[in-house]
Amino acid sequence: MTAPDPLDRSSTIAVVGTGTMGQGIAQVALAAGHHVRLYDAAPGRAVLAEQAITERFDRLVEKGRLDAAARDAARARLAPAEELGELAGAELVIEAILEDLGAKQQLFTALETVVGGDCLLATNTSSLSVTAVGAALRRPGRFLGLHFFNPAPLLPLVEVVSGAATDEAAATAAYETMVAWGKTPVRCTDTPGFIVNRVARPFYAEAFRLLEEGVADPATIDAVLRECGGFRMGPFELTDLIGQDVNEAVTRSVWESFFQDPKFTPSLAQRRLVEAGRLGRKSGRGWYAYDGAARPEPRTAELEKAPAEVTVRPGGQGPAAVLPELIAEAGIEVVEGAPDGAFDGCIELPGGGLLCLADGDLATAFGDDRVQFDLALDYRAATRIALAPSDTARPETVQAAIGLLQALGKKVSVIDDTPGLIVARTVAMLVDFAADAVAKGVASPDDIDIAMRLGVNYPLGPLQWGELLGADWVCDFLKLMHTTHPTGRYAPSHLLIRRAASQERLL
């Protein structure tokens, strides 16, 4: 089959559904030089969308990001359609209507009688099965998913989703067309959530679980993930931006599509938030208030005196191997300790207390004078680190641990003892979800990492992060999490177990 030639700007693109996403997709196609026809089943909506898109181009001209001649040319290539039959000349139709399986099937069944035999048909669905939407078609081979991210004109990522019946030629043509439009496409199979909405679930779920367990408040969890984990936004503020109803609906859809797999279990706390109408910024209140009230401050420890000397036990600090160097740079004497079994890899504080990297178990499980610290994307650059003292930790040990990290220029958030703390458990789960997606043929490792960096602005692709941590470290961490919470939620995926055992790369 043939499809719109990425180099042939004379081809016509049709967009069905003229809400925010439909308008954005139409703007992208216009900017790429195509003729665009807009159609909406609601009378008058396509004309209003045409006006809105034109106004967007006007604003780009005012800002100096588009010249007037290009705007006028784009405007001349844009036309609303009153009837579905006016889309007959399109070579690619992208649907962006409501997320309703029956409505989408009915639309594409009708489109199939209108467009030519070589026209590609694409859905922008984010939650429905591409295979199910295309099942009603006589020729499902030309049908696929093109999942843009909002706002479509600004975000580069497009997930090119092949349903069970999608022809390889159709997927390739769509991929090449997205490249020609200046997008960064990634290819994936038809799986619940595709790449981004599948792999990203732990970023929200672990934070909400920590809240439900009373480990820390939203402001503290958000701050630790930003300032220690390197994420651009924390999960509470991000879901307030997305809309709690939207985020919760995606989580529930993915969970139900995976037959209520415990790895994807939704949050009761978020459900209650939605039921209360606290949907985030759009309703004026979500996890945070948006009525002018000050944002709650993260929990931050008062200044404590730093120890003059610490002892570093052999065995290395794993992903925190740079800490002894940072401690020495801060003017604190670092003494190399002798091997001592369970203490190996820990930093011994004055008085014998231990400061150890979170390993997936409770600090209290060791039954000693111990404080665990969280994983950081970059310990040198991190500005905040979470600490979790064991129930048997002495106050002097907690104070010394706080003072030590403060001497390194870090703010310290002391949270309740919990397996994996905040960043470590979140990142370990993201790595595992990404590895599971690779194992099940959802997408290539490179495409998964690209999707997560561009689609949700993660500081690293989860598989690259797993490479830096080591598959064995992540696997051992999750095994301990699974021992503490034996529900299956934290059981490491088979691919992660195999990579850890064989020392093979995740990427």
N, C-alpha and C positions, 0 to 999 in steps of 0.2 A: 504494500500500500504506500501511498505518498502522503505527505503532510505539508503544512506551511513551510516553505523554504526559509530558513533563518536569514538568508541573505536577500530574499525577495520581499521587499516592503510593500508590494502591491497587494499582498494577500489580506483578506478580511478576517478579523477576529470578532466573534460575537460573545458578549457577556450577558448572561441571564441572571437577574437579581441585582438590584441597584442600591443595596445598602452600602454601608461603609466599605466592606470588603470588595463588593462588586465594583464600586467606583474606583477603588484603589487599583484593582487589576486592570480596569479599562485605562486608567491613567498610565500604567506601566506599558501597556500595549501601544498606546498612542505615542509615548515617548520613544518607543522602539521604531516608529515610523509606519505602523500598520493603520489601515482603515478599521474603525471599530463601530459596531452596531450594538446598542444597548436595548435590552428588552426586560420588561417587568410585567407580571400579570396584573398588577394593580394599575388601573388607568392613571395616566399622568405622571407616574413615578419616574419613567425613563426620561421624560423631559426635564423634570426637576434634577435628576442625576446629571444630565448633560450640562445644566446651568452650574451645578456644584463643581463639576470637573473643570469647566471653563474658568470659574472663579479661582480654583487652585492654580491653574496655569497663570492667571493674572497676578496672583501673589508671588509666584516664582519670578515673574518678570520684574515686579516691584523690588524684589530682594536681589536682583542682579544674577539670579541663578539660571535664567533662561532668556534668550533674546526674543524680541517681539515677533520677528518673522517666524521663528520656530513655533511660538504659541499660536500664531494665526494659522500656520499650516496644520498643526495638530487639531485645532478647532474645526478646520474644514474637513478633516477626516473622521470626525465624530458625528454620529447620527443616531437618534432614538428610533426604535421600531415599535409600531403600534400592534402589529400582529406577529406571531411566531413565524409565519411564512416568509416574512421579510428577511429572515436569517438564512435563506436558501443558499446564498453565495458564500457563506462563511467556510473557511478551511480549518478553523479551530473554534469550538464553542466551549466556554468555561462557565460552569454553573456555580452561583453563589447565593442560593436561596436558603430558606430555613432548614434546620437539621431534622428533616422528617423523611424517613425512608420512602413512604408511599408517594409523597409529593415529588421527590426526586425521580423515582422510577417513572411516574406518570409524565414528567417533563421530558425525560430522555426518550421515552417511547414515542412521544409526539415529535421530538426533534428528529428522530430516525426517519420519519416520513417526509421531512422537509429538506434536510441537508443532503449534499452529494455523498457518494459512496466512499470518497477518500477523506472526508472531513473527520478530524479527530474530535472526540467528545470527552470532556474532562469535568470532574467534580472537584470543588474546593472543600469538600467535607473535612472536618477535623475529628469527627467522632464516629461516623458510620462506616460500615464495611464497604469498600469500593467494589468488591466482588458482589455483594448483595445489591447495591444500587444498579450495577450493570447486568444483573441476572435477567432482567425483563427484556433486554435488547435482543434483536435477531442477530446482530453482529457485535457481540461484546468484545471482540478482539481489538476494536479501535477505541475502546473506553478505558479510562485510567483516572487516577487522582492527580491533581496539581494543587497541593496544599501550600498556599501562600501564608505568610505571617503578617500580622497587622502592626503597623501600617504598611501595606504592600509596596507603595512607592519608595519606602525608606529601608525596609528590612530585606537583605539580599537572599535569604534562604527560601528555597522552594523544594518541598518533598515531592518527588515524582514517584507515584505509588502504582505499582502493577497489581491489578486484581488477578484472580486465579485464571481468568480467560484472556487477559491483555496480551496482545501480540508484542513480541520483542521489538518489531519495527515501530510500533506505535509509541512504546516507551522511549526508544532512542530518539525518535522524531521530536517528542515532547521535551526531552532532556536538551537536545540541541537548540530547540527554540528558546528555552529558558536561558541558555548561555548567550544566545544572540540578543536577548532582552537585557543583558547585563546582570542577570541573577546568578546565584550560586546554587545550582540544583544538586540534590543528592537522591540516589535511587534506593527504593526500599520495596519490600513486599507488603501485601495487604495484611497488616496485623493491628490489633487494637492499639490506638494511639500513634500508629506509625513509628517514627523514631523518637521525636522530641517528647511527645506527650506520653510515651511509654517509659522512656529512660528517665525522664525528669520526676517521676512520681515520688521517689524517696526524698527529694529536696524539700517538698512540702510535708510529706507524711512523717518524717522523723522529727521535724520541728513541732508539728502538732502533737505527736506522741509525747515529746518531752514536756510540752505544756500540760497535757492531760495527766502526766505522772507527777506534776508539781516540781519538776527539776529546776525550771527557770521561767521567767516571764517573757512575753513576746519581744519586748525591747532589747532584753539581754541576748536572747537567741539570735535575733536579727543582727545585733552589733557584732557578736562573735563570728558569725558566718561571713560578715562583710570584712571586718578588720583583722580576722585571723585566717579565715578560709579564702579570702580574696574574691568572694562573689560580689557582684555589683549591687545587688539588693538582697535583703533577707527575705525569707519565705512569707512572713506575716505582712510586710509592707508590699511585697510583690503581689500577693493574692488580693490585697486591698485595691491595688491598681488594676489587676485583671478583672476583678469582680468575684466575690466569694461564691455567688451562685454559678458563675461560669466555671471557675476552677473546681468546685465541688461536683458539678455535673460531669466534667471530663473524668475526674477521679472515679466517680461512681460508674460511669460508662465503661471505663477500662476494667475496673474490678468485676463488673458483671460479665463483660465479654470474656474474661479469663476464668469464668465459672467460680467467682468469689475466691480466687487464690489469695491466701493470707498476705502474700507479699504486696498486694495492691489494696489492702483494706482501707476504706475511707475513714475520716476522722469524725468522731461523734461531736467534738467541740466545734468543728467547722459546720457540721449539720445544724447544730443549735444556733450558730451565728446566722446562717441562712434563714432558718425558721423565724428568727427574730427580726428579719428584714435588715440586718446590719451587713450590707453587701459590699462595703468598702467606700471608696471615694465617691462613687456615683450616688450613694444614698446618704453620704455625710458621716457615716460611721461604719467601721468594720472591726478589725482588731484594734485599730486606733480611731480617734475622733478627728473629723475634718471640719469642725465648726469653729475653728480659731483657737481651740484649746491647745496648750503646749503638749508636744509629744513626750511621753514618759521617757525618762533617762534610763539607760541600761545600768544594771547593778555593777558598781565599780568599787573595788576595795580601797579603803583609806591607806595612806602612805605608811609603809612599815620599813623598819631598818633592814638593810641588806646584810647577809652574813659576810664576814671577812674572808671565809674560806669554805670551799666545798670539796667533797671527794667524789670523783667520777669512777664508778665501778666498771671493770672491763666488760666486753660483750657488745659495746657500741650502743648508741641510742636510736638505732634504726633511722627512720625518717627525720629524727631530731638530732642527727649526728653533728650538726653545726653548733649546738648549744654550748658545749665546753669552750669552743672558740669565742663565742659571743660573751660568755661569762668572763673569760680572761681579758677580753678587750674592755670590759667594764671595770677592770681593776680588781677583780675578786680572784684570790689565789685558787688555782685548780690543782688538786692533788690527785695523782693516779692511785686508785685503790687496788687492793689485791682481789683476786677472784673470790666470790662468796655466794655461789649458788643462786638463790632466789633474788639476791640483791644485784646481780649482774645486769648491766644496762641502765641502772638507776643512778641518780645523783644523790649522794648522801649529804644531808644538811647537818649543821652543828647540833649535837645532842643525839645523833643517830637516826633521825627521821629521814624518810626517803621521798624523793620527787621523781615520779616515773611517768613515762608516756602512756596514755590510755591504750589498753590492749584488748578491749572488748569485754573485760570482766569488771565487776565492782571493785573499787579500791578496798572496800570493807572485806571482801572475800579472802584477802591475804592475812587478815587478822593481826596486822602490825601497824606501826606508826607511819602512815603512808598518805601522800597526796598525789593524785594523778593530774597531768596536764594534757591539754588538747593538741591535736594535730594542727599544724599550720601549713598553708601553701608555701610560705617562705618565712622562716623564723626571723630572718634579718629584717624583712620588710614589715612583718606583722606589727600592728600597734596595740593589739589586745589579745590576751590568751585566757582561756577558761581553766579554772582549777576545781577539782572535786576532792575534798578530803574524805578519807575513810572515817567510819564512825569511831574508830579507835585512835585517830590522829590526835596528837597533843596540840593545844593551842599554839605553843611555841613553834611547832613544826609548820603549822599553817602560816603563821606570821613570817617565818623565815622564807617559806616558798613564795609568798606574796612579795616580800622585800627583794628577793633575788630577781624575780621577773621584772619588777619595777625598776631595778638597777639597770636592766637591759633596755629601758625605755618603753616598756609595755604597760598598758592598763591591764588590770586583772579583774576578772569577773569570777567570783566564787559561787559555784552552783552546788546543788545537792549531788550526792554520790549516785552515779548512774553509769551503766555499762557503755563505754565508747564515747562519753561526753557529747559534744555537739558536732564539731567539724568531722572528727574521725568517723563516727558512725554514718554521717551523711555521705561523706566521700566514699567510704567502703561500699555502701549500698549502691551508689551511682556507678561505681566500677563494676559491681556484680551485675546490675541490670544491663549495663552495656555489654558485658561479656556474654550474658545470656542471650541478648539480641543477636550477637554475632553467631553464637552456637546454633541458633534456630533459623539462621538464614535471613534475618530481617534486612540487614544491610551490611556493607563491608565495614571493617574497623575504621578506615579513614572517613567514610561517609558519616558514620555515627559520631565521630569526634567533631567533624565539621558542623554537623547539624546541631550539636549541643553548644558549640561555641557561638555559632551565628544565630541560632534560634532562641536561645535563652541566655546568651552572654556569659557562659561559664568561663572562668579564667583559664581553664585547660579542658581539653576533651577528656572524658572520664577514662578512656583507655590509655591515653598518654599519662594521666595522673596515676593510673594503676601501674604503668611501667616504672614511673619514678619511685613509687612506694614499694614495688615488688609484688608480684602475684602471690608469693608465699606469705608476705606480711598481711596482705588484704585477706587472704583465705584463712589464715590462723586467727585473725581478728574476728571475722564473721563466725568462725566455729565457736569461739568463746561467747559471742553474742547469742548464738543459737543455743548454747548450753544454758545460758541465763534465761532466755526466752524461747523455750522449745515448742514454738508454734509452727515452725516452717518459714516464718517471715525472714529470718536471718540466715537460713541455711545457704551456704555458698553454692553457686551454680556449678554444674558439672565441668564446664569449660574452665572456670576459675580453678577448680580443684586439680584438673589435669595440667594446666599451665604452671601451677604452683609445684606440682610433683615433678614435672619435666624440666622446669626452669626455662620454658619456652616463652617467647614474647607474646604479649597481648595484642600488640599492633603488628 
